[in-house]
């Protein structure tokens, strides 16, 4: 199963980088004080570059927006389920914010791409569908909604600062600016084939390529000892939301709207991805419980080894 080996490879890379970070932390080369630095490198440097170049160099067809819309609705439902579960588990505000974020957003742009390219080798239509679903269905909502959510739950607002004011702060952030400029440039048909634009493309892709290692470093520095009895309930709840409910909701939406089989398969695979490492970094970056978010992210990656093949098998059985 090519997709299973792709999952194993992607999982190994993330875990290896986290373990290297822990080793560097143990040898005092890195410290927990550097966590803020790497979180900011993710949200203010690597991620904006990756967002801009992915949006600016692609054109989006109207008919491709339906799977992205289904993905967006799936994320909203998952976030709502995460909020309800967090309330039931009586989480504090910062932990609840972290749990909501990792409930909704998976690794669609990282692990998702790797799996789609393995499952649908040389199928450019499938890869294009994956890009649209990830960028517009999961990516843009992550950038536009997740950060205000993280700000709301992660900050105490001691001076009575309104949620609207916190959200307004995001509109000046590098991520939002990258989203706006990227979408604008996608409609301008810029000459990406000339030398200057090719150089810019290469530069931004190189910066974007640093996202995975900066994210892993941030997670490794966020990890902290949490008593197992405190960690098991949120792991169980997140497993049900992130790895079971999300792909099933996406599958139901695909059938409801009558998506073609290829789009349905790509959508469900993207929706079955484990909790996104970037969501965990964003949670910590804006004051939520980063330790909980990072521990849950690692746990979902491991558990997804079992659930993703089962989801794919379910799709094949239905068709």
C-alpha positions as CSV (number, residue, x, y, z in Angstrom):
1,X,0.0,0.0,0.0
2,X,1.8,3.1,-1.2
3,X,-0.3,5.5,0.8
4,X,0.6,3.5,4.0
5,X,4.3,3.7,3.4
6,X,3.9,7.5,2.6
7,X,2.2,7.9,6.0
8,X,4.9,5.9,7.7
9,X,7.6,8.1,6.1
10,X,5.9,11.4,7.0
11,X,5.3,10.2,10.5
12,X,8.9,9.1,10.9
13,X,10.2,12.5,9.7
14,X,8.1,14.4,12.2
15,X,8.9,12.1,15.1
16,X,12.6,12.1,14.2
17,X,12.7,15.9,14.1
18,X,10.9,16.1,17.5
19,X,13.3,13.6,19.0
20,X,16.3,15.5,17.6
21,X,14.8,18.7,19.2
22,X,14.5,16.9,22.6
23,X,18.1,15.7,22.3
24,X,19.2,19.3,21.6
25,X,17.2,20.5,24.5
26,X,18.7,17.8,26.8
27,X,22.2,18.9,25.7
28,X,21.2,22.6,26.4
29,X,21.8,23.5,22.8
30,X,18.1,24.5,22.6
31,X,15.9,25.5,25.6
32,X,12.2,26.0,26.2
33,X,13.0,29.7,26.0
34,X,13.6,29.2,22.2
35,X,10.0,27.9,21.7
36,X,8.7,31.4,21.2
37,X,11.4,32.0,18.5
38,X,10.5,28.9,16.5
39,X,6.8,29.6,16.9
40,X,7.3,33.0,15.4
41,X,9.5,31.7,12.6
42,X,6.5,29.4,11.7
43,X,3.8,32.1,11.9
44,X,5.7,35.1,10.7
45,X,8.3,33.7,8.3
46,X,7.9,30.2,6.8
47,X,4.1,30.0,6.8
48,X,3.5,33.4,5.1
49,X,6.0,32.5,2.3
50,X,4.4,29.2,1.8
51,X,0.9,30.6,1.7
52,X,1.7,33.4,-0.8
53,X,3.6,31.2,-3.3
54,X,1.0,28.4,-3.2
55,X,-1.9,30.9,-3.7
56,X,-0.2,33.3,-6.2
57,X,1.1,30.6,-8.6
58,X,-2.2,28.8,-9.0
59,X,-5.5,29.5,-10.6
60,X,-8.7,28.2,-9.1
61,X,-11.8,27.0,-11.1
62,X,-15.3,27.7,-9.7
63,X,-16.3,24.0,-9.9
64,X,-13.3,23.1,-7.7
65,X,-14.7,25.2,-4.8
66,X,-17.5,22.7,-3.8
67,X,-15.0,20.1,-2.2
68,X,-13.2,23.0,-0.5
69,X,-16.6,24.3,0.9
70,X,-17.4,20.8,2.2
71,X,-13.9,20.7,3.9
72,X,-14.6,24.1,5.5
73,X,-17.9,22.9,6.8
74,X,-16.3,19.7,8.1
75,X,-13.7,21.8,10.0
76,X,-16.4,24.0,11.6
77,X,-18.3,21.0,12.8
78,X,-15.2,19.4,14.2
79,X,-14.3,22.6,16.0
80,X,-17.8,22.8,17.5
81,X,-17.5,19.1,18.6
82,X,-14.1,20.0,20.1
83,X,-15.5,22.9,22.0
84,X,-18.4,20.7,23.4
85,X,-16.0,17.9,24.3
86,X,-13.6,20.3,26.0
87,X,-16.5,21.7,28.1
88,X,-17.5,18.2,29.1
89,X,-14.0,17.5,30.1
90,X,-14.0,20.8,32.1
91,X,-10.8,22.2,30.4
92,X,-9.5,25.6,31.4
93,X,-9.7,28.3,28.8
94,X,-6.2,28.0,27.4
95,X,-6.5,24.2,27.2
96,X,-10.0,24.5,25.6
97,X,-8.6,26.8,22.9
98,X,-5.8,24.4,22.1
99,X,-8.2,21.5,21.9
100,X,-10.6,23.3,19.6
101,X,-7.7,24.1,17.2
102,X,-6.3,20.6,17.0
103,X,-9.8,19.2,16.7
104,X,-10.5,21.2,13.5
105,X,-7.3,21.5,11.5
106,X,-5.4,18.5,10.3
107,X,-2.1,18.0,8.4
108,X,-3.8,18.4,5.0
109,X,-1.1,20.6,3.5
110,X,1.9,18.4,4.6
111,X,1.0,14.8,5.2
112,X,-2.1,15.1,3.0
113,X,-0.1,16.2,-0.1
114,X,2.4,13.3,0.5
115,X,-0.4,10.7,0.6
116,X,-2.3,12.1,-2.4
117,X,0.8,12.0,-4.5
118,X,1.4,8.4,-3.5
119,X,-2.2,7.2,-3.9
120,X,-2.8,9.0,-7.2
121,X,0.6,8.9,-8.8
122,X,0.9,11.1,-12.0
123,X,-2.7,12.1,-11.7
124,X,-2.5,15.9,-12.0
125,X,-6.2,16.3,-11.5
126,X,-6.1,14.6,-8.1
127,X,-3.1,16.7,-7.0
128,X,-4.8,19.9,-8.2
129,X,-8.0,18.9,-6.2
130,X,-5.8,18.3,-3.1
131,X,-4.2,21.7,-3.5
132,X,-7.6,23.5,-3.7
133,X,-9.1,21.6,-0.8
134,X,-6.1,22.1,1.3
135,X,-5.5,25.8,0.5
136,X,-9.1,27.1,0.3
137,X,-10.9,24.5,2.4
138,X,-8.5,24.2,5.2
139,X,-5.6,26.6,4.8
140,X,-7.4,29.9,4.4
141,X,-9.9,29.1,7.2
142,X,-6.9,28.2,9.4
143,X,-5.2,31.5,8.7
144,X,-8.4,33.6,9.0
145,X,-10.2,31.8,11.9
146,X,-7.7,29.8,13.9
147,X,-5.6,32.8,14.9
148,X,-8.5,34.9,16.2
149,X,-9.7,31.8,18.0
150,X,-6.3,31.2,19.6
151,X,-6.1,34.9,20.6
152,X,-9.5,34.7,22.2
153,X,-8.8,31.6,24.3
154,X,-5.1,32.3,24.9
155,X,-5.4,35.8,26.2
156,X,-7.0,36.9,29.4
157,X,-8.0,40.4,28.1
158,X,-7.2,42.0,31.5
159,X,-7.9,45.5,30.1
160,X,-11.2,44.6,28.6
161,X,-9.9,44.4,25.1
162,X,-12.7,43.1,22.9
163,X,-12.5,40.0,20.7
164,X,-13.0,42.3,17.7
165,X,-9.9,44.2,18.6
166,X,-7.9,41.0,19.0
167,X,-9.2,39.8,15.6
168,X,-8.2,43.2,14.1
169,X,-4.7,42.6,15.2
170,X,-4.6,39.6,12.9
171,X,-5.4,41.7,9.9
172,X,-1.9,43.3,10.2
173,X,-0.1,40.0,10.6
174,X,2.2,38.5,7.9
175,X,-0.2,35.5,7.5
176,X,-3.2,37.6,6.6
177,X,-1.2,39.8,4.3
178,X,0.2,36.7,2.6
179,X,-3.3,35.4,2.0
180,X,-4.6,38.6,0.6
181,X,-1.6,39.2,-1.7
182,X,-1.5,35.5,-2.8
183,X,-5.2,35.5,-3.8
184,X,-4.8,38.9,-5.6
185,X,-1.7,37.7,-7.5
186,X,-3.5,34.4,-8.5
187,X,-5.9,36.6,-10.6
188,X,-3.2,38.7,-12.2
189,X,-1.5,35.9,-14.1
190,X,1.9,37.1,-13.2
191,X,4.8,36.0,-15.6
192,X,6.3,33.3,-13.3
193,X,8.4,32.0,-16.2
194,X,10.7,34.9,-16.5
195,X,14.1,34.9,-14.6
196,X,13.2,37.4,-11.9
197,X,9.9,35.7,-11.0
198,X,11.5,32.2,-11.1
199,X,14.1,33.5,-8.6
200,X,11.4,34.8,-6.4
201,X,9.5,31.6,-6.7
202,X,12.6,29.6,-5.7
203,X,13.3,31.9,-2.7
204,X,9.8,31.7,-1.3
205,X,9.7,27.9,-1.8
206,X,13.0,27.5,0.0
207,X,11.6,29.6,2.9
208,X,8.4,27.5,2.9
209,X,10.4,24.3,3.0
210,X,11.7,25.4,6.4
211,X,8.2,25.1,7.8
212,X,8.3,21.5,8.7
213,X,11.6,21.7,10.6
214,X,10.6,24.9,12.5
215,X,7.3,23.4,13.4
216,X,8.9,20.2,14.7
217,X,11.4,22.3,16.7
218,X,8.5,24.3,18.2
219,X,6.6,21.1,19.1
220,X,9.7,19.5,20.6
221,X,10.3,22.6,22.8
222,X,6.6,22.7,23.8
223,X,6.4,19.1,25.0
224,X,6.1,18.7,28.7
225,X,5.3,16.0,31.1
226,X,1.6,15.6,31.5
227,X,0.2,12.9,33.9
228,X,-1.3,10.1,31.7
229,X,-4.6,10.1,33.6
230,X,-5.0,13.8,32.5
231,X,-4.0,13.0,28.9
232,X,-6.1,10.0,28.1
233,X,-9.5,11.6,28.2
234,X,-8.6,14.4,25.7
235,X,-6.8,11.8,23.5
236,X,-9.9,9.6,23.4
237,X,-12.1,12.6,22.6
238,X,-9.8,14.0,19.9
239,X,-9.5,10.5,18.3
240,X,-13.2,10.3,17.9
241,X,-13.4,13.9,16.5
242,X,-10.3,14.2,14.4
243,X,-9.8,10.7,13.0
244,X,-13.3,9.3,12.9
245,X,-15.9,12.0,12.7
246,X,-14.1,14.4,10.3
247,X,-13.6,11.8,7.4
248,X,-17.1,10.5,7.9
249,X,-18.6,14.0,7.8
250,X,-16.6,14.8,4.7
251,X,-17.7,11.5,3.1
252,X,-21.4,12.3,3.9
253,X,-21.0,15.7,2.4
254,X,-19.4,14.3,-0.7
255,X,-22.4,11.9,-1.2
256,X,-24.9,14.7,-0.4
257,X,-23.6,17.0,-3.1
258,X,-22.8,14.2,-5.5
259,X,-19.1,14.8,-6.0
260,X,-17.3,12.7,-8.6
261,X,-15.5,9.7,-7.2
262,X,-12.0,11.2,-7.6
263,X,-12.9,14.5,-5.8
264,X,-14.6,12.4,-3.1
265,X,-11.6,10.3,-2.5
266,X,-9.2,13.2,-2.3
267,X,-11.6,15.1,0.0
268,X,-12.0,12.2,2.4
269,X,-8.2,11.5,2.5
270,X,-7.5,15.1,3.3
271,X,-10.2,15.1,6.0
272,X,-8.8,12.0,7.6
273,X,-5.4,13.6,8.3
274,X,-4.3,13.7,12.0
275,X,-4.2,17.0,14.0
276,X,-2.0,19.5,12.3
277,X,1.3,20.4,13.8
278,X,0.9,24.0,12.6
279,X,-2.4,24.3,14.6
280,X,-0.4,23.3,17.7
281,X,2.2,25.9,17.1
282,X,-0.5,28.6,16.5
283,X,-2.1,27.5,19.8
284,X,1.1,28.1,21.7
285,X,2.1,31.2,19.7
286,X,-1.1,33.0,20.9
287,X,-1.2,31.9,24.5
288,X,-3.1,28.6,24.5
289,X,-1.9,25.4,26.1
290,X,0.9,24.5,23.7
291,X,2.1,21.5,25.8
292,X,-1.3,19.8,25.6
293,X,-1.7,20.7,21.8
294,X,1.8,19.2,21.0
295,X,1.1,16.0,23.0
296,X,-2.2,15.5,21.3
297,X,-0.7,16.1,17.9
298,X,1.9,13.4,18.3
299,X,-0.7,11.0,19.7
300,X,-3.0,11.6,16.6
301,X,-0.2,11.0,14.2
302,X,0.5,7.6,15.8
303,X,-3.2,6.6,15.9
304,X,-3.7,7.7,12.3
305,X,-1.6,4.8,11.2
306,X,-4.6,2.6,11.9
307,X,-7.5,4.9,10.9
308,X,-6.3,6.2,7.5
309,X,-6.1,2.8,5.9
310,X,-9.5,1.9,7.3
311,X,-11.0,5.1,5.9
312,X,-9.5,4.4,2.5
313,X,-10.8,0.8,2.7
314,X,-14.3,2.2,3.6
315,X,-14.3,4.4,0.5
316,X,-13.2,1.5,-1.8
317,X,-16.0,-0.7,-0.3
318,X,-18.6,1.9,-0.9
319,X,-17.6,2.2,-4.6
